[in-house]
Amino acid sequence: MRHRTPIEEVAALVQAIEQHHGRAMLIGGAALFLYGKPQRSMDYDLWVRMANDELVEILTAHGFEIDVNRVGRMVAYYEECKFDFLLFKRAWNQDKELIEYDAIEANARAVPLKHGKLLIPSIEDMIKLKKLGDDLRPKDLEDIDYLEALLKAAK
């Protein structure tokens, strides 16, 4: 198997997911990296719209080791990198905003890479996504501040 960099593996996974009629977006810290924020971890988050068993098949074919596989979330490892896959269609964030895959995807930005492209949420939608979960971690608050500064600078 040819070893890929993590971002190359993400692009290859997204391409494989699309070939199986699924959809995927890069979210979280790696997406923030593509907005210019230095990434401090080897953790990649993807929001995926496809059947769980099809995703398992793709991950296995790509050499991933699946660690957690439950409704709405899957965790897998590729070499030293952790990949979190969110598999839900919609969720409510802490601000009581409904976050829906289709709406986020409609506003997403395509980032061209050497071996493919990745969709990442708009800055506004990244802020909404950072507010998912039970409580905001200090890292989430730092990321929200970074994103809000980008919005302010763009105006």
Secondary structure, DSSP 8 states (H G I E B T S, - for coil): -----HHHHHHHHHHHHHHTT-EEEEETHHHHHHTT----SSEEEEEEES-HHHHHHHHHHTT-EEEEEETTEEEEEETTEEEEEE--SEEE-TTS-EEEHHHHHHT-EEEEETTEEEEE--HHHHHHHHT-SSS--HHHHHHHHHHHHHHHHH-
